[in-house]
Amino acid sequence: MSYVDAGYAVGLSVLAAYALGLVVRRRSLARRVEVRRAPSHDSDPRGDGASR
């Protein structure tokens, strides 16, 4: 294997690892956004807005 081929292999490996990291980060952030958008069932269990 020549140095040029090795350089391409290293470069492509680094780009693949970076892309995988972006995918993992995006999924993690998407989960956090879904948790924040979900209504809290503990604050108003009856759902009528009246306080106890």
Backbone torsions as a table, in degrees:
resi	resn	phi	psi	omega
1	MET	NA	133.2	-179.2
2	SER	-84.7	168.3	179.5
3	TYR	-64.9	-32.2	179.2
4	VAL	-66.0	-45.5	178.5
5	ASP	-62.6	-41.9	178.9
6	ALA	-63.3	-38.4	178.5
7	GLY	-64.1	-43.1	177.1
8	TYR	-63.4	-40.5	-179.8
9	ALA	-63.5	-43.3	178.7
10	VAL	-65.6	-44.4	180.0
11	GLY	-61.4	-45.2	179.4
12	LEU	-67.4	-34.9	177.0
13	SER	-64.9	-42.1	178.9
14	VAL	-64.6	-43.2	178.7
15	LEU	-64.8	-38.6	178.4
16	ALA	-65.3	-41.7	178.4
17	ALA	-65.0	-39.2	177.9
18	TYR	-64.6	-43.4	179.2
19	ALA	-63.4	-41.2	178.4
20	LEU	-63.1	-40.3	177.0
21	GLY	-62.8	-38.4	177.6
22	LEU	-65.5	-40.1	179.1
23	VAL	-64.4	-44.2	179.6
24	VAL	-63.9	-42.4	179.8
25	ARG	-64.1	-41.2	-179.5
26	ARG	-64.4	-42.4	178.6
27	ARG	-64.3	-39.0	179.3
28	SER	-64.1	-44.4	179.0
29	LEU	-67.1	-36.3	178.7
30	ALA	-64.1	-39.3	177.5
31	ARG	-64.7	-40.0	179.6
32	ARG	-65.0	-38.7	179.3
33	VAL	-67.1	-41.2	178.8
34	GLU	-62.7	-38.6	179.8
35	VAL	-66.5	-40.0	-179.7
36	ARG	-70.1	-32.3	-179.0
37	ARG	-77.6	-23.1	-178.2
38	ALA	-66.1	136.1	178.7
39	PRO	-68.6	146.7	179.2
40	SER	-84.3	121.7	-179.4
41	HIS	-83.0	-16.8	-177.6
42	ASP	-78.4	-30.1	-173.3
43	SER	-74.8	-35.0	-178.2
44	ASP	-143.0	82.7	-174.3
45	PRO	-65.8	-28.6	-178.7
46	ARG	-82.4	-26.9	178.3
47	GLY	81.0	7.1	-178.6
48	ASP	-98.2	-2.1	176.9
49	GLY	84.8	-6.2	-178.9
50	ALA	-80.6	140.2	177.3
51	SER	-92.6	156.1	-177.6
52	ARG	-84.4	NA	NA
